[in-house]
Amino acid sequence: MTLDPSDWTSLRRLGHRMVDDVFDHLEQVRDRPVWQKMPQEAREALRTAVPRGPADPVDVYSDYMRLVLPYPTGNTHPRFMGWVHGGGNPVGMLAELLAAGLNANLGGRDHAPVEVERQVIRWSAELLGLPPETSGLLVTGTSIANLIGLLVARTAALGPEVRSAGLRDARLVAYTSAKAHGCVARAMDMAGLGTEALRLIPCDAGHRMNVAALAAAIAEDRARGQKPFLLVGTAGTVDIGAFDDLAALAGIARAEKLWFHVDAAFGAMAALAPALRPFLAGAEHADSLAFDFHKWMQVPYDAGCILVRDHAAHLAAFAQQVAYLRREARGLAGGHPWPCDLGPDLSRGFRALKVWMTWRAYGSDRLGEVVAQTCAVARALAARVDSEPALERLAPVPLNIVCFRMRGADADTLNREIVADVQEAGIAAPSTTMIDGRLAIRAAIVNHRTRVEDVEMLVDAVLEAARSRQALQGF
C-alpha cells in the first residue's frame, strides 16, 4: 500500500493545471473583488463527514476551485489595506511547492535545509547590524518570536534553573510602550509572568515611548523591591507605524542591566530601504529582535524570525537532551546544536526556502524599493485625505499607514459602517482602529502591487459609501 499514484502522468497533468491556475489567479488579481463573503451554501458544502474512501484528485481540486479559491482573505489584492499583510510573491509561492516536495523536518539533524535556514539568519543579522555570530530561528510569526525573546530574557535574568524550578518568588517586571502590539502582553501571559508585570509606558504625540516616563517607572519598581528584567522597544506600531527611540532605549537597557528586545514585526524591513534605515537606529544594540518576512518583504505566509545576539543565552533557554534525539559527531544525527535547541518546536517545516529564494531572486535593493514604494503610496493617500474637506486625518504618517475618517455626527458609527460597506462591495479592504478615542479608517499599504490609483479608489469608495449612508440613514 502506498499513497503514490498508480498513474503519475495523470497527477502530473493535474499538477501542471494547478500551477497554471494559480499563476492566472495572481496575474488577474486586480480584476477581482478584494474580498467577498463566503456564502452559507459554500460553508455547508465543506461540512462533510470524515472521508472514508478515496476521491479522484481532479474532483478534490474542483471543490477547492469552487469552495476555497473565490473566498480568501484577499491580501494578494492591491487594494487590501486593512492589516499589515504582505502580498506574497510568485517565486516564494513556487518555493513552497519545492519545500513540500522535500517534506523536510527542520527540528534538527545534519541536512541542507537546516543550512539554508542558518544562512537566512546570517543575512538577517547582517541586514539589521547584529554580529555575525547572532543566533536565530524561523517561526510562524512575530507573536511567537516575541515569546521566544521573552523566554530567553527570563532565563538570562533568573538562570537556567528557572526551567526546572519555575519562577518561585521572582518579582520580574517588564516595560513596553502603551502602543505596543498585544502579543507582547500575551507573551507575558503565556510565559507565566502575568500581564500585570508588564508596565505600559505612555507615549508622546508621535506614538513613541516616553523615555522619561520609562526611567521613572523603572526607578519606582526598584524602590518597591521588584526586579526589572526586560525592555521591549517597538519598531513600527500597529496603529500608525511609529518607531520608538531605539537608541535611547538601548542606552537605558544598558544602564539598568535590562534585556533589550525589539518588536520589529514589519519595521525591521525598513532596513532594506536606504532612506528608511535611520528609523532603526539603535536596533543594532538589541539583545533580541523579532520580525516577519511575510509582511514588508512579501514572503508568503508564514515566515517570522527571532534573532538573539548571544547564542549561548539562546541555547540556555531551550536546549534539551533526550535519548531518542541523541546528537552524534558523525552521520545524520550530527550538525548540532539543532534548531529545536533554540525554540519550542521539534517538528518544523522548511519555511526558510521561500525566504531564501525570495531574497535570492529579487535581491535586497529591489525589495527595498518595494518598501519605499509603499511609503510613497501612503503619502499620496495622506495628501488626498488632506485635500478632501469631508475627511480628516487622525495621525501622522511616518511610513506606510494612514488613519483617517469621515467627519460628521456620530462619526464612529458612520465610519465603522463605511468600512464594512467598502469591504462588502469588494472595492477595497481597509480596517478600523482607535486613535485618541476616535474610530479611524486604517489603510496599511504593504502589498507590492498597490499603486496610487488604488488608494484613490479607496478614497472614492469611502466618500461614495458615506454619501449613500448619510442619505439613507440621516447621519
Buried (B, 14 or more C-beta within 10 A) or exposed (E): EEEEEEEEEEBEEBBEEBEEEBEEBBEEBBEBBBBBEBEEEBEEEEEEEEEEEEEEBEEEBEEEEEBEEEBBBBBBBBBBBBBBBBBBBBBBBBBBBEBEEEEBBBBBBBBEBBEBBBBBBBBBBBBBBBEEEBBBBBBBBBBBBBBBBBBBBBBBBBEBEBBEEEBEEBEBBBBBBBBBBEBBBBBBBBBEBEEEBBBBBEBEEBBBBBBEBBBEBBEEBEEEEBEBBBBBBBBBBBBBBBBBBBBBBBBBBEEBEBBBBBBBBBBBBBBBBEEBBEBBBBBBBBBBBBBBBBBBBBBBBBBBBBBBBBBEBBBBBBBEEEEEBEBEEEEEBBBBBBBBBBBEBBEBBBBBBBBBBBBEBBEBEEBBBBBBBBBEBBBBBBBBBEEBEBBBBBBBBBBBBBBBBBEBEEBBBBBBBBBEBBBBBBBBBBBBBEBEEBBBBBBBBBBBBBBBEBBEBBBBBBBBBBEEBBEEEEB
